[in-house]
Amino acid sequence: MKETILQFGTGNFLRGFVDCFVDSLNKQGLYDGKVVIVSPTDSKAVETINAQGGRYHLILRGVENGEAVSKTTEITCVSRAVNPYRDFDAFLSLAANPDLRFIVSNTTEAGIRFDGACRFDARPAASFPGKLTQFLYRRYQLCLGGLVMLACELIDDNGRALEECVLRYAVQWNLGDGFVSWLQKENRFCGTLVDRIVTGFPKEEAEEIFAELGCRDALLDTAEPYHLWVIEGDCETELPLQKAGCNVIWTDDVAPYKKRKVRVLNGSHTSLVFPSLLCGVETVGESLGDTQLNDFLHTCLFGYILPVLGDSEENRAFAAAVLERFANPYIRHLWKSISLNSVSKYTARVLPTVMDYQKQRGSLPKPLVFSLACLIQYYKENDPTDDAAAIDFIRTHGVSDMLANTDLWGADLRDLTALVEESLRQIAQHGIREAIRWSMS
């Protein structure tokens, strides 16, 4: 089987997401291609992947249509892995493969960045876009066709951001107008939105799982069944993911799908995190098992988030899937982990719904503003993980001054002052449980 996909990233996510889909394509006879993995860093995972011949087991487990499911698959679509830090020539030689068509990447949010100190003659260039530029330039020199880049990093406009970095390197490194023209005309940098919780190696259960498998697997991976991949463009003819039954959407614009994910899934998390923590509830699953917190979540989601976003059948189906995912008994998702950097998260995930609701309805969405008050209460009394200056400002200022800080929230939020102050008063005088009840009244 030919190597048709180059994957920058050795981690659990791509192996539990993209490689899972490619494996399904191959096994259904819809595709005939292997994935060759390149480590963006000097990773020891390359040795492990090669020692196992690229094979590993993926366990998908969670809740589907109200039923607990668990399915184990041996993934066989990975051919090998290459470490450009240990064998740069082997990395560049991959560019000579005429069968190569797609490049997939997930190099973390910080991976797609331009580093002016990156050198073309480095073996390899330090940054991921730098390595990609070196690779594409070699392909250009060999007069081979362009490729389709599918960037999976969790940043806005990930495809465009990656293309811009590559073009900047092409200019900075004086690689020539011909190469720049080839980059722009023969290559496609597709933005994508990825959505699947990949929980990785199940350390506490590993020995039990190995006994069931009848072998040891250092690359064992676990993930939820739910998945969504939204991709700008349409390569279904070449990569028939929809035909294989994957939840893949080819589109001209990822933005509406990202907006839905951020407001529904992430917005629900961020609305519920601090009411839960103030109640002493540690995990998402425990919150869904708590009648009052579950009611609060449903009120936020179906009473305020969806009506603003658009209470369509498609959006309701997405919201229902989100609730099933939150209730996944195989994932112990700690609220303290979710609470990291919550000031910026509230600003990006919840505040747009608050502002849109106020604009559309002429009133404030009480539970969503209450969740902001809970954030403030938690930051004042506990030890959150966030920007130190943001924590200090919240702790040392009154509500009005705090909400007026546009550096903190990205907008002047003094219109929320009265409701936030009343929410804090309810918490102080009646306790968090009574205050939650009040917020939904």
Secondary structure, DSSP 4 states (H G I P E B T S, - for coil): -EEEEEEE--SHHHHHTHHHHHHHHHHTTS--EEEEEE-SS--THHHHHHHTTT-EEEEEEEEETTEEEEEEEEE--EEEEE-TTT-HHHHHHGGG-TT--EEEE---TTTS---TT--TTSSS-SSHHHHHHHHHHHHHHTT----EEEE--SSTTHHHHHHHHHHHHHHHTT--HHHHHHHHHH-EEEEEEEE--B----GGGHHHHHHHHTS--TT-EEE-S--EEEEES--TTTS-TTTTT--EEEES-SHHHHHHIIIIIIHHHHHHHHHHHHTT--BHHHHHTSHHHHHHHHHHIIIIIHHHH---HHHHHHHHHHHHHHT-TT---BHHHHTTTHHHHHHHHTHHHHHHHHHHHSS--HHHHHHHHHHHHHHHHS---S-HHHHHHHHHS-HHHHHT-HHHHSS--GGGHHHHHHHHHHHHHH-HHHHHHHHT-
